[in-house]
Amino acid sequence: MKLSTFLVLASIAYIGFGAGLLIAPGPFMSTYGLSLDESGMLMSRVLGSSLIGFTLIFWWSRNAPNSETLQAILRASLIYNILDLPTNVIAIQSGLMNTLAWSAVILHVLLAIGFGYFGFVKQS
């Protein structure tokens, strides 16, 4: 897979989650077995806005030449996906989130692999 293809796929994943969290956080999170109070709705919208920001970074970078800046973006995205993994796993194992949330865990793993590969292994 080429980096440009991976960044398009990452953009699609991030816009899906970002839009859901920004536009309809209650219904979106209810699919994972969560109910949100007003504070949770606010924080979901903040996260949704951030994910849309990352969507645009990935989309606009998809055809950019490989550079130190692009490597920093890829590596930071790897760290985000790694850091969010235990949060999701713990929430599932504790019963806070339902088993559908494993799809988010799988997505984090796949994105982490891609960001790690393009951020550290394939440098050109």
C-alpha positions in Angstrom: 0.0 0.0 0.0 1.2 3.5 -0.8 1.3 6.2 1.9 -1.3 8.3 -0.1 -3.7 5.4 -0.1 -3.2 4.8 3.6 -3.8 8.5 4.4 -7.1 8.4 2.4 -8.2 5.4 4.4 -7.2 7.1 7.7 -9.2 10.2 6.6 -12.3 8.1 6.0 -12.0 6.5 9.4 -11.4 9.8 11.2 -14.2 11.7 9.4 -16.7 8.9 10.3 -15.9 9.0 14.0 -15.3 12.8 14.0 -18.6 13.6 12.4 -20.5 11.2 14.6 -19.0 12.6 17.7 -19.4 16.3 16.7 -22.9 16.1 15.2 -24.7 13.4 17.2 -22.6 12.3 20.1 -25.4 10.8 22.1 -26.7 8.5 19.4 -23.2 7.8 18.1 -21.9 6.7 21.5 -25.1 4.7 22.3 -24.0 2.3 19.6 -21.1 1.4 21.9 -23.4 1.1 25.0 -22.6 4.5 26.4 -25.0 7.2 27.5 -23.7 10.7 27.8 -24.6 13.5 30.1 -24.1 17.2 29.1 -20.4 17.0 30.0 -19.9 13.9 28.0 -21.7 15.4 25.1 -19.4 18.4 25.3 -16.2 16.3 25.5 -17.4 14.1 22.6 -17.9 17.1 20.5 -14.4 18.4 21.4 -12.9 15.0 20.4 -15.0 15.0 17.2 -13.7 18.4 16.3 -10.1 17.2 16.8 -10.7 14.1 14.7 -12.0 16.2 11.9 -8.9 18.4 12.2 -6.8 15.2 11.9 -8.9 14.1 8.9 -8.0 17.3 7.1 -4.3 17.0 8.0 -4.3 13.4 6.5 -6.3 14.4 3.4 -4.2 17.5 2.6 -0.9 15.5 3.3 -1.9 12.5 1.1 0.2 13.7 -1.9 2.8 15.6 0.0 6.4 14.7 -0.5 7.9 12.7 2.4 9.4 15.2 4.8 10.3 15.6 8.5 7.0 17.3 9.0 5.0 14.4 7.5 7.1 11.9 9.5 6.2 13.9 12.7 2.5 13.8 11.8 2.6 10.0 11.2 4.5 9.3 14.4 2.2 11.5 16.5 -0.8 9.7 15.0 0.8 6.4 15.9 1.1 7.6 19.5 -2.5 8.7 19.6 -3.7 5.3 18.4 -1.5 3.4 20.9 -2.6 5.6 23.8 -6.3 5.3 23.1 -6.1 1.5 22.9 -5.9 0.6 26.6 -8.7 3.1 27.4 -11.1 1.3 25.0 -10.0 -2.2 26.1 -10.5 -1.3 29.8 -13.9 0.2 29.1 -14.9 -3.0 27.2 -13.6 -5.4 29.8 -15.2 -3.5 32.7 -18.6 -3.6 30.9 -18.8 0.1 30.4 -18.8 -0.3 26.6 -20.4 -3.2 24.7 -18.7 -5.6 22.4 -19.2 -3.5 19.3 -16.4 -1.3 20.8 -14.0 -4.0 19.8 -14.4 -2.6 16.2 -12.8 0.7 17.5 -10.0 -1.3 19.1 -9.3 -3.1 15.8 -9.4 0.2 13.9 -6.8 1.6 16.4 -4.6 -1.4 15.9 -4.8 -1.2 12.1 -4.2 2.5 12.1 -1.3 2.2 14.5 0.3 -0.4 12.3 -0.1 1.9 9.3 1.2 5.0 11.0 4.1 3.0 12.5 5.0 1.5 9.1 5.0 4.8 7.2 6.4 6.8 10.1 9.3 4.6 11.0 9.8 1.7 8.5 9.1 3.0 5.1 10.8 6.4 5.0 10.8 7.1 1.3 
